[in-house]
Amino acid sequence: MRNPAARGESLRTPPAGSTGAPLVSFVLATHNRRAVVRHALEQVALSRPCGGDYEIIACDNASTDGTPDAIGDLATVVLRLDHNAGSCAKAYGVERAGGRFIVFLDDDSYPHPGSVERM
C-alpha cells in the first residue's frame, strides 16, 4: 500500500559497511520538531547500533518548520506526508522499511548504546 498523500521521499546513502538489506529499520514519525528529532537521530548515529547495519525511516507529518530538510542527511529515507497522520504515519514507514527487525522510536527518543543488540 503506497501512501497517496506522500509528497516524496528523500534518500540518503546507507551507512558505510552496509550491504544489502539492513539488519534493523528504525521508524519514527515527527511534526514540526526539527531540533528535537535532529538531536535524536544524531544520537542514533553516534551509538552506531548493530555496527552500523541499520536504516532510519523518518515519516514527516507535513511539517512547516523545515524538519524534512534538517534531517535529510541523518535519515536513510524521509517520507513527506501532506497531512498530519500522527503516530499512524509510522505505518507508512514500516511499508518502506527493509530491515529484518523494526524498532519504533519517538522523535525525541533514541536507543542507548548496546540496547538494540540486547533485544
Accessible surface in RSA format (square Angstrom, percent):
REM  Atomic radii and reference values for relative SASA: ProtOr
REM  Chains: A
REM  Algorithm: Lee & Richards
REM  Probe-radius: 1.40
REM  Slices: 20
REM RES _ NUM      All-atoms   Total-Side   Main-Chain    Non-polar    All polar
REM                ABS   REL    ABS   REL    ABS   REL    ABS   REL    ABS   REL
RES MET A   1   167.33  86.7 112.16  74.2  55.17 131.4  88.78  75.5  78.55 104.1
RES ARG A   2   155.28  65.2 140.40  71.6  14.89  35.4  78.14 106.8  77.15  46.8
RES ASN A   3    17.41  12.0   5.74   5.5  11.67  28.1   4.80  11.6  12.61  12.2
RES PRO A   4   133.10  97.0  92.00  83.9  41.10 149.4 105.54  87.1  27.56 171.3
RES ALA A   5    17.93  16.5  13.91  21.5   4.02   9.1  17.22  24.3   0.71   1.9
RES ALA A   6    33.50  30.8  11.34  17.5  22.15  50.4  11.34  16.0  22.15  58.7
RES ARG A   7   135.20  56.8  94.94  48.4  40.26  95.9  58.01  79.3  77.19  46.8
RES GLY A   8    30.47  37.6   0.00   N/A  30.47  37.6  30.37  83.3   0.10   0.2
RES GLU A   9    60.62  34.8  27.64  20.9  32.98  78.5  13.72  26.5  46.90  38.3
RES SER A  10    35.87  30.3  28.47  38.0   7.40  17.0  22.94  48.9  12.93  18.1
RES LEU A  11   121.74  67.8  85.65  61.3  36.09  90.7  86.28  60.6  35.45  95.4
RES ARG A  12    63.21  26.5  51.44  26.2  11.76  28.0  27.02  36.9  36.19  21.9
RES THR A  13   108.60  77.2  97.90  99.3  10.70  25.5  66.48  89.3  42.13  63.7
RES PRO A  14    77.44  56.4  69.92  63.7   7.52  27.3  69.92  57.7   7.52  46.7
RES PRO A  15    18.05  13.2   9.48   8.6   8.56  31.1  15.33  12.7   2.72  16.9
RES ALA A  16    93.05  85.6  68.05 105.0  25.00  56.9  79.09 111.4  13.95  37.0
RES GLY A  17    79.01  97.4   0.00   N/A  79.01  97.4  42.41 116.4  36.60  82.0
RES SER A  18    27.49  23.2   2.34   3.1  25.15  57.9   2.07   4.4  25.42  35.6
RES THR A  19   118.06  84.0 100.59 102.0  17.48  41.6  73.73  99.0  44.33  67.0
RES GLY A  20    74.44  91.8   0.00   N/A  74.44  91.8  44.59 122.4  29.85  66.9
RES ALA A  21    75.17  69.1  46.24  71.4  28.93  65.8  51.51  72.5  23.66  62.7
RES PRO A  22    18.14  13.2  15.67  14.3   2.47   9.0  15.67  12.9   2.47  15.3
RES LEU A  23    62.90  35.0  59.26  42.4   3.64   9.2  62.72  44.0   0.18   0.5
RES VAL A  24     3.68   2.4   3.68   3.3   0.00   0.0   3.68   3.2   0.00   0.0
RES SER A  25     0.00   0.0   0.00   0.0   0.00   0.0   0.00   0.0   0.00   0.0
RES PHE A  26     0.00   0.0   0.00   0.0   0.00   0.0   0.00   0.0   0.00   0.0
RES VAL A  27     0.00   0.0   0.00   0.0   0.00   0.0   0.00   0.0   0.00   0.0
RES LEU A  28     0.12   0.1   0.12   0.1   0.00   0.0   0.12   0.1   0.00   0.0
RES ALA A  29    12.46  11.5   4.16   6.4   8.30  18.9   4.38   6.2   8.08  21.4
RES THR A  30     3.92   2.8   0.00   0.0   3.92   9.3   3.92   5.3   0.00   0.0
RES HIS A  31    64.45  35.2  57.27  39.8   7.18  18.4  40.54  41.8  23.92  27.8
RES ASN A  32    58.47  40.3  39.23  37.9  19.24  46.3  16.33  39.3  42.14  40.7
RES ARG A  33    92.61  38.9  86.66  44.2   5.95  14.2  35.19  48.1  57.42  34.8
RES ARG A  34   116.66  49.0 114.84  58.5   1.81   4.3  14.69  20.1 101.97  61.8
RES ALA A  35    80.29  73.8  65.34 100.8  14.95  34.0  72.03 101.4   8.26  21.9
RES VAL A  36    61.05  40.2  55.98  50.7   5.07  12.2  60.09  52.2   0.96   2.6
RES VAL A  37     0.00   0.0   0.00   0.0   0.00   0.0   0.00   0.0   0.00   0.0
RES ARG A  38    69.84  29.3  69.84  35.6   0.00   0.0  26.13  35.7  43.70  26.5
RES HIS A  39    90.26  49.3  89.24  62.0   1.02   2.6  62.26  64.2  28.00  32.6
RES ALA A  40     1.32   1.2   1.32   2.0   0.00   0.0   1.32   1.9   0.00   0.0
RES LEU A  41     0.66   0.4   0.32   0.2   0.33   0.8   0.32   0.2   0.33   0.9
RES GLU A  42    62.61  35.9  61.12  46.2   1.49   3.5  19.34  37.4  43.27  35.3
RES GLN A  43    46.56  26.0  44.73  32.7   1.83   4.3   1.66   3.5  44.89  34.0
RES VAL A  44     0.03   0.0   0.03   0.0   0.00   0.0   0.03   0.0   0.00   0.0
RES ALA A  45    41.12  37.8  32.33  49.9   8.79  20.0  32.78  46.2   8.34  22.1
RES LEU A  46   137.69  76.7 109.51  78.3  28.18  70.8 112.59  79.1  25.10  67.5
RES SER A  47    28.00  23.7   5.00   6.7  23.01  53.0  10.88  23.2  17.12  24.0
RES ARG A  48   122.11  51.3 115.35  58.8   6.76  16.1  53.09  72.6  69.03  41.8
RES PRO A  49     5.38   3.9   2.83   2.6   2.55   9.3   5.38   4.4   0.00   0.0
RES CYS A  50    22.89  17.3   4.72   5.3  18.17  42.7   9.92  25.1  12.97  14.0
RES GLY A  51    56.90  70.2   0.00   N/A  56.90  70.2  34.78  95.4  22.12  49.5
RES GLY A  52     1.43   1.8   0.00   N/A   1.43   1.8   1.34   3.7   0.09   0.2
RES ASP A  53    47.58  33.3  46.57  46.4   1.01   2.4  17.95  42.2  29.63  29.6
RES TYR A  54    12.23   5.7  11.36   6.5   0.87   2.3   0.46   0.3  11.77  14.5
RES GLU A  55    13.37   7.7  13.37  10.1   0.00   0.0   3.32   6.4  10.05   8.2
RES ILE A  56     1.58   0.9   1.58   1.2   0.00   0.0   1.58   1.1   0.00   0.0
RES ILE A  57     0.00   0.0   0.00   0.0   0.00   0.0   0.00   0.0   0.00   0.0
RES ALA A  58     0.00   0.0   0.00   0.0   0.00   0.0   0.00   0.0   0.00   0.0
RES CYS A  59     0.00   0.0   0.00   0.0   0.00   0.0   0.00   0.0   0.00   0.0
RES ASP A  60     0.00   0.0   0.00   0.0   0.00   0.0   0.00   0.0   0.00   0.0
RES ASN A  61     3.26   2.2   3.26   3.1   0.00   0.0   0.00   0.0   3.26   3.1
RES ALA A  62    21.27  19.6  16.17  24.9   5.10  11.6  16.17  22.8   5.10  13.5
RES SER A  63    12.26  10.4   0.00   0.0  12.26  28.2   0.00   0.0  12.26  17.2
RES THR A  64   123.68  88.0  87.46  88.7  36.22  86.3  74.13  99.6  49.55  74.9
RES ASP A  65    49.66  34.8  35.30  35.1  14.36  34.0  39.58  93.1  10.09  10.1
RES GLY A  66    29.99  37.0   0.00   N/A  29.99  37.0  24.06  66.0   5.92  13.3
RES THR A  67     0.00   0.0   0.00   0.0   0.00   0.0   0.00   0.0   0.00   0.0
RES PRO A  68     7.57   5.5   6.94   6.3   0.63   2.3   6.94   5.7   0.63   3.9
RES ASP A  69   110.28  77.3  84.77  84.4  25.52  60.3  34.25  80.6  76.03  75.8
RES ALA A  70    23.59  21.7   9.59  14.8  14.00  31.8  21.31  30.0   2.29   6.1
RES ILE A  71     0.00   0.0   0.00   0.0   0.00   0.0   0.00   0.0   0.00   0.0
RES GLY A  72    21.86  27.0   0.00   N/A  21.86  27.0  14.28  39.2   7.57  17.0
RES ASP A  73    86.37  60.5  65.92  65.6  20.45  48.4  46.15 108.6  40.22  40.1
RES LEU A  74    27.89  15.5  23.26  16.6   4.63  11.6  24.55  17.2   3.34   9.0
RES ALA A  75     0.34   0.3   0.00   0.0   0.34   0.8   0.00   0.0   0.34   0.9
RES THR A  76    12.28   8.7  12.28  12.4   0.00   0.0  12.28  16.5   0.00   0.0
RES VAL A  77     0.14   0.1   0.14   0.1   0.00   0.0   0.14   0.1   0.00   0.0
RES VAL A  78     0.18   0.1   0.18   0.2   0.00   0.0   0.18   0.2   0.00   0.0
RES LEU A  79     7.44   4.1   7.44   5.3   0.00   0.0   7.44   5.2   0.00   0.0
RES ARG A  80    60.03  25.2  60.03  30.6   0.00   0.0  11.19  15.3  48.84  29.6
RES LEU A  81     0.28   0.2   0.28   0.2   0.00   0.0   0.28   0.2   0.00   0.0
RES ASP A  82    80.05  56.1  55.51  55.2  24.55  58.0  16.72  39.3  63.33  63.2
RES HIS A  83    77.94  42.6  72.78  50.6   5.16  13.2  61.99  63.9  15.95  18.6
RES ASN A  84    84.48  58.3  54.98  53.1  29.51  71.1  23.09  55.6  61.39  59.3
RES ALA A  85    23.69  21.8   7.19  11.1  16.50  37.5  16.75  23.6   6.94  18.4
RES GLY A  86    33.30  41.1   0.00   N/A  33.30  41.1  32.45  89.0   0.85   1.9
RES SER A  87    79.23  66.9  63.85  85.2  15.37  35.4  32.42  69.0  46.80  65.6
RES CYS A  88    92.76  70.2  82.76  92.3   9.99  23.5  28.26  71.6  64.50  69.6
RES ALA A  89     0.00   0.0   0.00   0.0   0.00   0.0   0.00   0.0   0.00   0.0
RES LYS A  90    31.34  15.3  31.34  19.2   0.00   0.0  14.82  13.3  16.52  17.6
RES ALA A  91    56.86  52.3  43.85  67.7  13.01  29.6  49.94  70.3   6.92  18.3
RES TYR A  92    45.49  21.2  43.35  24.7   2.14   5.6  10.78   8.1  34.71  42.8
RES GLY A  93     0.00   0.0   0.00   N/A   0.00   0.0   0.00   0.0   0.00   0.0
RES VAL A  94    54.86  36.1  48.21  43.6   6.65  16.0  48.21  41.9   6.65  18.0
RES GLU A  95    67.27  38.6  33.67  25.5  33.60  80.0  37.16  71.9  30.11  24.6
RES ARG A  96    73.62  30.9  63.47  32.4  10.15  24.2  19.32  26.4  54.30  32.9
RES ALA A  97    21.77  20.0   0.41   0.6  21.36  48.6   0.44   0.6  21.33  56.5
RES GLY A  98    39.17  48.3   0.00   N/A  39.17  48.3  28.36  77.8  10.81  24.2
RES GLY A  99    16.27  20.1   0.00   N/A  16.27  20.1   0.00   0.0  16.27  36.4
RES ARG A 100   187.12  78.6 151.64  77.3  35.47  84.5  54.29  74.2 132.82  80.5
RES PHE A 101   103.94  52.0 100.69  62.4   3.25   8.5 103.94  63.0   0.00   0.0
RES ILE A 102    68.26  38.8  39.53  29.5  28.72  69.2  39.53  28.5  28.72  77.9
RES VAL A 103    24.67  16.2  21.45  19.4   3.22   7.8  24.67  21.4   0.00   0.0
RES PHE A 104   112.40  56.2  88.62  54.9  23.78  61.9  88.80  53.8  23.60  67.5
RES LEU A 105    13.23   7.4   9.74   7.0   3.49   8.8  13.23   9.3   0.00   0.0
RES ASP A 106    81.37  57.0  77.88  77.5   3.49   8.3  13.14  30.9  68.24  68.1
RES ASP A 107    16.10  11.3  14.85  14.8   1.25   3.0   1.21   2.9  14.89  14.8
RES ASP A 108    86.09  60.3  62.22  61.9  23.87  56.4  14.04  33.0  72.05  71.9
RES SER A 109    39.25  33.2  35.70  47.6   3.56   8.2  35.94  76.5   3.31   4.6
RES TYR A 110    77.33  36.1  61.79  35.2  15.54  40.4  26.69  20.1  50.64  62.4
RES PRO A 111    16.25  11.8   6.32   5.8   9.93  36.1  15.60  12.9   0.65   4.0
RES HIS A 112   129.81  70.9 127.21  88.4   2.60   6.7  82.36  84.9  47.46  55.2
RES PRO A 113    96.98  70.7  81.25  74.1  15.74  57.2  83.82  69.2  13.17  81.8
RES GLY A 114    29.78  36.7   0.00   N/A  29.78  36.7  21.00  57.6   8.78  19.7
RES SER A 115    28.70  24.2  26.33  35.1   2.36   5.4  24.99  53.2   3.71   5.2
RES VAL A 116    12.48   8.2   5.46   4.9   7.03  16.9   5.46   4.7   7.03  19.1
RES GLU A 117    95.30  54.7  60.92  46.1  34.38  81.9  58.03 112.2  37.27  30.4
RES ARG A 118   179.46  75.3 142.00  72.4  37.46  89.2  79.51 108.7  99.95  60.6
RES MET A 119   156.67  81.1  89.26  59.1  67.41 160.5  73.86  62.8  82.81 109.7
END  Absolute sums over single chains surface
CHAIN  1 A     6010.9       4386.9       1624.0       3327.5       2683.4
END  Absolute sums over all chains
TOTAL          6010.9       4386.9       1624.0       3327.5       2683.4
